[in-house]
């Protein structure tokens, strides 16, 4: 059952990465209102992991996030520009190589998550990247300040507990890895 019906819609802003629309709506009780919605194509969150003696390591990147005015540690993630929708695995391979220089021989789509369903229509695929080959990143201009490093699983747990990692998509992707029983390599 749909709780709300759209009466009309208009785009109020658009750039290469997103658009914002304003929808006139009718609620189930008959009252009318508006919804502002951010539209973005399918995104990906890539969990890159490699075996190490005694366990595994996971790759995270850190960059300045303008909307929150702070640097954030997160899994490599992104969308294709210009509203293009790519297959989740192809997009994951692209984002991983672009942000980290890593090329994965194995990419597994684990889940799809709603990014922020209260105001954003974007969904992101969580993709596990394994059997990695290291190379040079090919970052976009906005990503030039990006840093990256390998983390031990226990470091990630501590960083989430202390708030060092607070990116919602990273935390959701980590929960997907853990809940699906993705065991250490």
C-alpha positions as CSV (number, residue, x, y, z in Angstrom):
1,X,0.0,0.0,0.0
2,X,1.3,3.4,-0.9
3,X,1.0,6.0,1.9
4,X,1.6,9.0,-0.3
5,X,0.7,9.8,-3.9
6,X,2.7,12.2,-6.1
7,X,0.6,15.0,-7.6
8,X,3.4,16.7,-9.5
9,X,7.1,16.9,-9.6
10,X,9.7,19.5,-10.7
11,X,13.5,19.5,-10.7
12,X,14.8,22.5,-8.7
13,X,18.6,21.7,-9.0
14,X,20.8,19.5,-11.0
15,X,24.6,18.9,-11.4
16,X,26.8,16.1,-12.7
17,X,26.3,14.1,-9.5
18,X,22.8,14.6,-8.3
19,X,19.5,16.4,-8.8
20,X,16.9,17.7,-6.3
21,X,13.2,17.6,-7.0
22,X,10.2,18.9,-5.2
23,X,7.1,16.8,-5.3
24,X,3.6,17.9,-4.4
25,X,2.1,15.0,-2.6
26,X,-1.2,13.8,-1.2
27,X,-1.1,11.8,2.1
28,X,-3.5,8.9,2.8
29,X,-5.7,11.2,5.0
30,X,-6.2,13.5,1.9
31,X,-4.0,16.3,3.1
32,X,-1.4,17.7,0.7
33,X,2.2,18.7,1.2
34,X,5.6,18.7,-0.4
35,X,8.6,16.4,-0.4
36,X,12.2,17.5,-1.3
37,X,14.1,14.5,-2.7
38,X,17.7,14.1,-3.7
39,X,18.1,11.8,-6.7
40,X,21.4,10.1,-7.4
41,X,22.1,7.0,-9.5
42,X,23.1,3.7,-8.0
43,X,26.3,4.1,-5.9
44,X,28.7,1.5,-4.5
45,X,30.6,1.0,-1.3
46,X,33.6,-1.3,-1.8
47,X,35.1,-3.4,1.0
48,X,38.5,-4.4,-0.3
49,X,40.2,-7.1,1.8
50,X,43.4,-9.0,1.6
51,X,44.9,-11.9,3.6
52,X,47.8,-11.3,5.9
53,X,49.6,-13.5,8.3
54,X,47.1,-14.3,11.0
55,X,44.1,-12.7,9.5
56,X,43.1,-10.0,7.0
57,X,43.3,-6.3,6.3
58,X,40.6,-4.0,4.9
59,X,41.4,-0.9,2.9
60,X,39.8,2.5,3.8
61,X,40.3,6.0,2.4
62,X,40.2,9.3,4.2
63,X,39.1,12.6,2.7
64,X,37.7,15.9,3.5
65,X,33.9,15.9,3.4
66,X,32.7,19.4,2.7
67,X,29.1,19.1,3.9
68,X,30.2,18.1,7.4
69,X,33.4,20.2,7.4
70,X,35.7,17.3,8.5
71,X,37.9,14.5,7.2
72,X,36.3,11.0,7.3
73,X,37.6,7.5,7.1
74,X,35.4,5.4,4.9
75,X,35.3,2.5,2.4
76,X,36.0,3.5,-1.2
77,X,32.6,4.6,-2.6
78,X,30.9,6.6,-5.3
79,X,28.6,6.9,-8.3
80,X,29.2,7.4,-12.0
81,X,29.0,11.1,-13.1
82,X,26.3,12.7,-15.3
83,X,23.5,10.5,-13.9
84,X,24.8,7.4,-15.6
85,X,23.8,4.2,-14.0
86,X,26.3,1.4,-14.2
87,X,26.1,-2.2,-13.1
88,X,27.1,-2.5,-9.4
89,X,30.2,-4.7,-10.1
90,X,31.4,-2.6,-12.9
91,X,31.0,0.6,-10.9
92,X,32.8,-1.1,-7.9
93,X,35.7,-2.0,-10.1
94,X,35.9,1.6,-11.4
95,X,35.6,3.3,-8.0
96,X,38.1,0.9,-6.4
97,X,40.8,1.5,-9.1
98,X,40.1,5.3,-9.2
99,X,40.3,5.9,-5.4
100,X,42.9,3.3,-4.4
101,X,44.7,1.9,-7.5
102,X,43.6,-1.6,-6.5
103,X,42.2,-3.9,-9.1
104,X,40.1,-6.9,-7.9
105,X,40.1,-10.3,-9.6
106,X,37.0,-11.1,-7.5
107,X,34.0,-8.8,-6.9
108,X,31.0,-10.0,-5.0
109,X,27.8,-8.0,-4.6
110,X,26.8,-8.5,-1.0
111,X,23.7,-6.3,-0.5
112,X,22.0,-3.1,-1.6
113,X,21.3,-0.4,1.0
114,X,19.2,2.7,1.1
115,X,21.6,5.6,1.7
116,X,19.2,8.1,3.5
117,X,15.6,7.2,2.7
118,X,14.1,10.1,4.5
119,X,15.3,12.5,1.8
120,X,17.4,10.7,-0.7
121,X,16.3,8.1,-3.4
122,X,19.9,6.8,-3.8
123,X,20.7,3.1,-3.1
124,X,24.2,1.8,-2.8
125,X,25.5,-1.7,-3.6
126,X,27.9,-3.2,-1.1
127,X,30.6,-5.0,-3.0
128,X,33.4,-7.2,-1.5
129,X,36.7,-6.9,-3.5
130,X,39.2,-9.7,-3.1
131,X,42.3,-11.1,-4.9
132,X,43.7,-7.6,-5.3
133,X,46.5,-6.2,-7.5
134,X,48.0,-2.9,-6.4
135,X,48.5,0.0,-8.7
136,X,48.3,3.8,-8.8
137,X,45.1,5.6,-8.1
138,X,43.5,7.8,-10.8
139,X,41.5,10.2,-8.5
140,X,39.1,12.9,-9.5
141,X,40.1,16.5,-8.9
142,X,37.9,16.6,-5.7
143,X,39.7,13.5,-4.4
144,X,43.2,14.9,-4.5
145,X,43.5,15.1,-0.7
146,X,42.5,11.5,-0.3
147,X,44.6,9.2,1.8
148,X,44.4,5.5,2.1
149,X,45.7,2.6,4.2
150,X,45.1,-1.0,5.2
151,X,43.4,-1.6,8.5
152,X,43.2,-4.7,10.7
153,X,39.6,-5.9,11.5
154,X,40.1,-5.1,15.1
155,X,41.2,-1.5,14.3
156,X,38.0,-1.0,12.4
157,X,35.9,-2.2,15.4
158,X,37.7,0.2,17.7
159,X,37.5,3.1,15.2
160,X,33.7,2.6,15.0
161,X,33.4,2.4,18.8
162,X,35.4,5.6,19.3
163,X,33.7,7.6,16.4
164,X,36.8,7.8,14.3
165,X,34.8,5.9,11.7
166,X,31.3,7.5,11.6
167,X,30.3,7.4,7.9
168,X,26.9,5.7,7.7
169,X,27.6,3.8,4.4
170,X,30.9,2.4,5.7
171,X,29.2,1.3,8.9
172,X,26.3,-0.3,7.0
173,X,28.7,-2.0,4.6
174,X,30.7,-3.4,7.5
175,X,27.5,-4.7,9.0
176,X,26.8,-6.4,5.7
177,X,30.2,-8.1,5.7
178,X,29.8,-9.3,9.2
179,X,26.2,-10.4,9.0
180,X,26.6,-12.4,5.8
181,X,29.2,-14.4,7.6
182,X,32.0,-13.1,5.3
183,X,34.8,-14.8,7.1
184,X,38.4,-13.7,7.2
185,X,40.4,-14.9,4.2
